[in-house]
Amino acid sequence: MKGFVGVINLDHELDQLNELTYFRCGAAVPFGGRYRLIDFALSNMMYAGMEDIALFVRRKYRSLMDHLGEGRPWDLDRKRGGLFILPPDWHDPTDTSLGDLQHIHNNMDYFHRSSGDIVVNSGTQHVNKVDFNEVYKYHKEKGADVTVVYKKVAELEPEHGPCRRVEVDENGYVSGIHHERDHNNIYLEIFIMDKALYLDQVRYSIAHGKSYFFRDVIQHNPNGLKIAAYEYTGYNAVVNSVESYYKNSLALLNPDNYMKLFHEKPVQTKIKYEAPTKYLESAKVTNSLLANGCIIGGEVENSILFRGVKVEKGARVVNSVILQKCTIEAGAVLENVILDKDVHISGDRTLIGDVKKPYVTAKSTSV
């Protein structure tokens, strides 16, 4: 099998999670108790054996760099190849492109020096366990120039609104890509294609004044590429708003969802060594997901707590997502709430949001 060249393209992913993306890009947002959204795309690539992975980043990526480091959890801390975090080169005098084509143009050396022959492109707003080896096998069987990955959803949700839709003919090829909101085939921001063809299309698009690779090369398809559609049938959560983040976070409290996402192949993340969670005699915890390092003296129900959260005796946390190192003092009540990192809730405070629109506090605030 030919080697893969990984690209995680964050250029088009807007920071739409309000307070959660004030200080970080969407890919760096914590999710699932101990992970970041970027971890799922990186883990999928790791399990496909990728030795070269580039991140196209444009803004607010300090937190992302701190989380990723040299890429050791994903076996990317290598002497040759590995993990590359690539912002655009703002001072390239030959650059006439915009959008993500700017990133590709500015970082052509990455593609020329990488050992793989197949480009795998992914985003981070779809949380899933796509098997890229299976996608490539299907790609070869179809004799396609490009293969895009989609999921047919049983019921359309608000977070599916911004997603592209994929029309598929009876032979498994793409007959159209559009934004018609009543269509159920959701594009997962994943495609694969031969590296030589990929670079040819980049050069053609830039020469013709184009800006975005997927839109201008694959969706509009001016060169008549043969595009196959691979249907992914596993777990997929779309996280592109505060509401979808909250809903899909609490959905992990359903054991079936949790097993679909985390069973068999573990999701890799930055390693932190902390003591196990400590439950005091006064603690009462039901149907919740708690990471290590927490100290629980109060009541926690239907909630997700990240590392190092403190819930004092007499405090109550219900239907909430509490990020790292938050402190909730005695007597405080939180319901339908998202607390970003390092938030301090004083005693006897009550914060109640709506189940469809949670109350959100920004990082490092005190209430």
C-alpha positions as CSV (number, residue, x, y, z in Angstrom):
1,M,0.0,0.0,0.0
2,K,1.2,3.5,-0.8
3,G,2.1,5.8,2.1
4,F,-0.2,8.5,3.3
5,V,0.5,12.2,3.6
6,G,-1.8,13.8,6.2
7,V,-3.2,17.3,6.1
8,I,-5.5,18.6,8.9
9,N,-6.9,21.8,7.4
10,L,-8.1,24.3,10.0
11,D,-8.2,27.3,7.6
12,H,-11.9,27.1,6.9
13,E,-12.9,26.2,10.5
14,L,-14.4,29.3,12.1
15,D,-14.1,29.9,15.8
16,Q,-17.8,29.5,16.5
17,L,-17.9,28.2,20.0
18,N,-18.1,31.7,21.6
19,E,-16.4,31.8,25.0
20,L,-14.7,28.4,24.3
21,T,-12.9,29.9,21.4
22,Y,-12.0,33.3,22.8
23,F,-8.5,32.2,23.5
24,R,-8.0,29.1,21.3
25,C,-9.0,27.8,17.9
26,G,-11.8,25.3,17.6
27,A,-9.4,22.3,17.1
28,A,-7.9,23.0,20.6
29,V,-11.3,23.0,22.5
30,P,-11.4,20.3,25.2
31,F,-13.9,17.5,24.6
32,G,-14.9,14.2,26.2
33,G,-13.3,14.6,29.6
34,R,-9.6,14.6,28.7
35,Y,-9.2,15.2,25.0
36,R,-9.1,18.0,22.5
37,L,-11.1,18.0,19.2
38,I,-7.8,17.7,17.3
39,D,-7.1,14.4,19.0
40,F,-9.7,12.5,17.1
41,A,-8.4,13.4,13.6
42,L,-4.8,12.8,14.7
43,S,-5.6,9.4,16.2
44,N,-7.4,8.3,13.0
45,M,-4.3,9.3,11.0
46,M,-2.0,7.6,13.5
47,Y,-3.9,4.3,13.2
48,A,-3.5,4.5,9.4
49,G,0.2,4.6,9.8
50,M,0.9,8.2,8.8
51,E,4.4,9.4,9.5
52,D,3.9,12.9,8.0
53,I,1.0,15.1,9.2
54,A,0.7,18.8,8.6
55,L,-1.7,21.2,10.4
56,F,-2.7,24.3,8.4
57,V,-3.4,26.9,11.0
58,R,-4.1,30.6,10.7
59,R,-5.1,32.1,14.1
60,K,-5.2,31.5,17.8
61,Y,-3.0,28.4,17.7
62,R,-0.9,28.9,20.8
63,S,-3.0,26.5,22.9
64,L,-2.9,24.0,20.0
65,M,0.9,24.1,19.9
66,D,1.1,23.7,23.7
67,H,-1.2,20.6,23.5
68,L,0.5,18.9,20.6
69,G,4.1,19.5,21.5
70,E,6.4,17.3,19.3
71,G,3.5,14.9,18.6
72,R,4.7,12.1,20.9
73,P,1.3,10.7,21.9
74,W,0.6,10.1,18.2
75,D,4.0,8.6,17.4
76,L,5.0,11.7,15.5
77,D,8.2,12.8,17.3
78,R,10.4,11.6,14.6
79,K,13.9,12.4,13.2
80,R,12.4,12.4,9.7
81,G,8.8,13.5,9.0
82,G,6.5,13.7,12.0
83,L,4.1,16.6,13.0
84,F,4.3,20.0,11.2
85,I,2.3,23.0,12.4
86,L,2.3,25.3,9.3
87,P,0.9,28.9,9.4
88,P,0.8,30.7,6.1
89,D,3.9,32.7,5.1
90,W,2.7,36.3,5.2
91,H,5.9,37.6,3.4
92,D,6.0,35.4,0.3
93,P,6.3,37.8,-2.6
94,T,5.2,35.1,-5.1
95,D,2.0,34.3,-3.3
96,T,-1.2,35.4,-5.1
97,S,-3.5,32.8,-3.6
98,L,-6.0,33.2,-0.8
99,G,-7.8,30.7,1.5
100,D,-6.2,27.3,2.1
101,L,-4.5,27.4,-1.3
102,Q,-2.3,30.0,0.3
103,H,-1.2,27.4,2.9
104,I,-0.5,24.8,0.3
105,H,1.4,27.2,-1.9
106,N,3.5,28.5,1.0
107,N,4.3,24.9,2.2
108,M,4.9,23.0,-1.0
109,D,8.2,21.7,0.5
110,Y,6.1,19.7,2.9
111,F,4.5,17.7,0.1
112,H,7.7,17.4,-1.9
113,R,9.7,16.0,1.0
114,S,7.1,13.7,2.5
115,S,7.5,10.1,1.6
116,G,3.8,9.3,1.0
117,D,2.0,9.3,-2.4
118,I,-1.6,9.7,-1.2
119,V,-2.9,12.9,0.4
120,V,-5.4,12.5,3.2
121,N,-7.2,15.7,4.1
122,S,-9.3,16.0,7.3
123,G,-10.9,18.7,9.5
124,T,-11.6,18.6,13.3
125,Q,-15.3,19.6,13.6
126,H,-16.4,16.0,12.9
127,V,-15.6,13.6,15.8
128,N,-15.4,10.1,14.5
129,K,-13.3,6.9,14.0
130,V,-12.9,6.9,10.2
131,D,-10.6,4.1,9.0
132,F,-8.4,5.6,6.3
133,N,-7.1,2.3,5.2
134,E,-10.6,1.2,4.4
135,V,-11.3,4.5,2.6
136,Y,-8.1,4.0,0.5
137,K,-9.1,0.4,-0.4
138,Y,-12.5,1.7,-1.6
139,H,-10.7,4.5,-3.5
140,K,-8.6,2.0,-5.4
141,E,-11.5,-0.3,-6.1
142,K,-13.4,2.6,-7.7
143,G,-10.4,3.7,-9.7
144,A,-11.3,7.3,-8.5
145,D,-9.2,10.5,-8.8
146,V,-10.7,11.6,-5.5
147,T,-12.7,9.9,-2.8
148,V,-14.8,11.9,-0.3
149,V,-16.2,10.6,2.9
150,Y,-19.8,11.1,3.9
151,K,-22.3,9.9,6.5
152,K,-26.0,9.5,5.9
153,V,-27.7,10.8,9.0
154,A,-31.2,9.5,10.0
155,E,-32.3,12.9,11.4
156,L,-31.0,16.3,10.5
157,E,-29.9,18.4,13.5
158,P,-29.1,22.2,13.6
159,E,-25.4,21.5,13.5
160,H,-25.8,19.8,10.2
161,G,-27.0,23.1,8.6
162,P,-23.5,24.5,7.6
163,C,-22.3,21.1,6.4
164,R,-21.9,20.3,2.7
165,R,-24.1,17.6,1.3
166,V,-23.0,14.8,-1.1
167,E,-25.2,13.5,-4.0
168,V,-24.3,9.9,-4.8
169,D,-25.3,7.9,-7.9
170,E,-26.2,4.2,-8.0
171,N,-22.5,3.3,-8.7
172,G,-21.1,5.1,-5.7
173,Y,-19.8,8.2,-7.5
174,V,-20.4,11.8,-6.6
175,S,-23.0,13.5,-8.8
176,G,-23.1,16.7,-6.9
177,I,-21.9,18.6,-3.8
178,H,-24.1,21.4,-2.4
179,H,-25.6,23.0,0.7
180,E,-29.2,21.9,0.4
181,R,-30.3,21.6,4.0
182,D,-32.9,18.9,3.5
183,H,-30.3,16.4,2.2
184,N,-29.1,13.7,4.6
185,N,-25.7,12.8,3.2
186,I,-23.3,14.9,5.3
187,Y,-19.8,15.5,4.0
188,L,-17.3,14.8,6.8
189,E,-14.5,17.2,5.6
190,I,-12.4,14.2,4.6
191,F,-11.1,13.3,1.1
192,I,-8.1,11.4,-0.3
193,M,-6.3,11.7,-3.7
194,D,-3.0,11.0,-5.3
195,K,-0.3,13.5,-4.2
196,A,0.8,14.2,-7.8
197,L,-2.7,14.9,-8.9
198,Y,-3.3,17.0,-5.8
199,L,-0.4,19.2,-6.5
200,D,-1.3,19.5,-10.2
201,Q,-4.7,20.7,-9.2
202,V,-3.2,23.2,-6.7
203,R,-1.1,24.8,-9.4
204,Y,-4.0,24.9,-11.8
205,S,-6.3,26.5,-9.3
206,I,-3.8,29.2,-8.2
207,A,-3.0,30.0,-11.8
208,H,-6.7,30.6,-12.4
209,G,-7.2,32.8,-9.4
210,K,-8.9,30.3,-7.1
211,S,-8.8,30.3,-3.3
212,Y,-10.1,27.1,-1.7
213,F,-9.1,23.6,-2.7
214,F,-12.2,21.7,-1.9
215,R,-14.6,24.2,-3.3
216,D,-12.7,25.1,-6.4
217,V,-11.2,21.7,-7.3
218,I,-13.6,19.0,-5.9
219,Q,-17.0,20.7,-5.4
220,H,-17.0,22.7,-8.7
221,N,-14.8,20.1,-10.4
222,P,-13.7,22.1,-13.5
223,N,-11.4,19.4,-14.7
224,G,-13.9,16.5,-14.7
225,L,-12.3,14.5,-11.9
226,K,-13.7,11.1,-11.2
227,I,-15.0,11.5,-7.6
228,A,-16.1,8.5,-5.5
229,A,-18.1,8.6,-2.3
230,Y,-17.3,6.4,0.7
231,E,-20.1,6.0,3.2
232,Y,-19.0,6.0,6.8
233,T,-21.5,4.3,9.1
234,G,-19.8,4.7,12.5
235,Y,-20.2,7.3,15.2
236,N,-20.0,10.9,14.1
237,A,-20.6,14.1,16.1
238,V,-20.6,17.5,14.5
239,V,-19.2,20.2,16.8
240,N,-19.5,23.6,15.2
241,S,-21.4,25.6,17.8
242,V,-21.8,25.9,21.6
243,E,-25.1,24.1,21.4
244,S,-23.7,21.2,19.4
245,Y,-20.7,21.0,21.7
246,Y,-22.9,20.8,24.8
247,K,-25.3,18.3,23.3
248,N,-22.6,16.0,21.9
249,S,-20.5,16.2,25.1
250,L,-23.4,15.0,27.2
251,A,-24.3,12.4,24.6
252,L,-21.1,10.6,25.7
253,L,-22.9,9.7,29.0
254,N,-24.8,7.2,26.9
255,P,-22.7,4.0,27.2
256,D,-23.4,3.1,23.6
257,N,-22.1,6.3,22.3
258,Y,-19.1,6.2,24.5
259,M,-18.2,2.7,23.4
260,K,-18.6,3.5,19.7
261,L,-16.1,6.4,20.1
262,F,-13.5,5.1,22.5
263,H,-13.7,1.2,22.4
264,E,-11.2,-0.9,20.5
265,K,-8.7,1.8,19.3
266,P,-8.1,4.3,22.1
267,V,-8.0,8.0,21.2
268,Q,-4.6,9.4,21.9
269,T,-4.0,12.7,23.7
270,K,-1.4,14.7,25.7
271,I,-0.3,12.7,28.7
272,K,-0.7,14.2,32.1
273,Y,0.3,12.4,35.3
274,E,-2.2,13.1,38.0
275,A,-3.7,11.2,41.0
276,P,-7.0,9.4,40.6
277,T,-10.1,11.3,41.4
278,K,-10.8,11.5,45.1
279,Y,-14.4,11.0,46.4
280,L,-15.1,12.3,49.9
281,E,-17.7,10.7,52.1
282,S,-20.2,13.5,51.2
283,A,-19.8,13.0,47.5
284,K,-22.7,11.8,45.4
285,V,-22.0,11.1,41.7
286,T,-24.5,9.6,39.2
287,N,-24.3,9.0,35.5
288,S,-21.2,11.2,35.0
289,L,-17.8,11.1,33.4
290,L,-14.9,12.3,35.6
291,A,-11.3,12.6,34.6
292,N,-8.4,12.1,37.0
293,G,-7.2,14.6,39.5
294,C,-10.7,15.7,40.7
295,I,-11.7,16.1,44.3
296,I,-15.5,15.6,44.8
297,G,-17.3,16.4,48.0
298,G,-20.6,17.6,46.5
299,E,-23.2,16.3,44.1
300,V,-22.5,15.6,40.4
301,E,-25.3,14.4,38.1
302,N,-25.3,13.8,34.4
303,S,-22.1,15.8,33.9
304,I,-18.6,15.7,32.5
305,L,-15.7,16.9,34.6
306,F,-12.2,17.3,33.2
307,R,-8.9,17.0,35.1
308,G,-8.4,18.6,38.4
309,V,-12.0,19.9,39.1
310,K,-12.9,20.6,42.7
311,V,-16.6,20.3,43.8
312,E,-16.9,21.2,47.5
313,K,-19.3,19.6,49.9
314,G,-22.8,21.2,49.5
315,A,-22.2,22.2,45.8
316,R,-24.4,20.7,43.1
317,V,-23.5,20.2,39.4
318,V,-26.2,18.9,37.0
319,N,-26.2,18.5,33.3
320,S,-23.0,20.4,32.9
321,V,-19.5,20.3,31.3
322,I,-16.8,21.5,33.6
323,L,-13.3,22.0,32.1
324,Q,-9.9,21.6,33.7
325,K,-9.1,23.0,37.2
326,C,-12.4,24.7,37.9
327,T,-13.4,25.2,41.5
328,I,-17.0,25.1,42.7
329,E,-17.4,26.2,46.2
330,A,-19.9,24.9,48.8
331,G,-23.5,25.9,48.2
332,A,-23.1,26.7,44.5
333,V,-25.6,25.2,42.1
334,L,-24.8,24.7,38.4
335,E,-27.3,23.4,35.9
336,N,-27.0,23.3,32.1
337,V,-23.7,25.1,32.4
338,I,-20.3,25.0,30.6
339,L,-17.3,26.3,32.5
340,D,-14.1,26.9,30.6
341,K,-10.7,26.2,32.3
342,D,-9.7,27.7,35.6
343,V,-13.1,29.2,36.5
344,H,-13.9,29.8,40.1
345,I,-17.5,29.7,41.3
346,S,-18.1,31.2,44.7
347,G,-20.2,29.7,47.4
348,D,-24.0,30.0,47.2
349,R,-23.9,31.1,43.5
350,T,-26.6,29.7,41.2
351,L,-26.0,29.4,37.5
352,I,-28.8,27.9,35.4
353,G,-28.9,27.7,31.6
354,D,-31.3,26.2,29.2
355,V,-30.9,22.6,28.0
356,K,-30.8,23.9,24.4
357,K,-28.7,26.9,25.2
358,P,-26.3,26.4,28.1
359,Y,-24.8,29.1,30.2
360,V,-21.1,29.5,29.3
361,T,-18.3,31.2,31.3
362,A,-15.0,32.2,29.7
363,K,-11.6,30.9,30.8
364,S,-10.1,32.1,34.1
365,T,-13.1,34.0,35.3
366,S,-14.6,34.2,38.8
367,V,-18.3,34.3,39.5
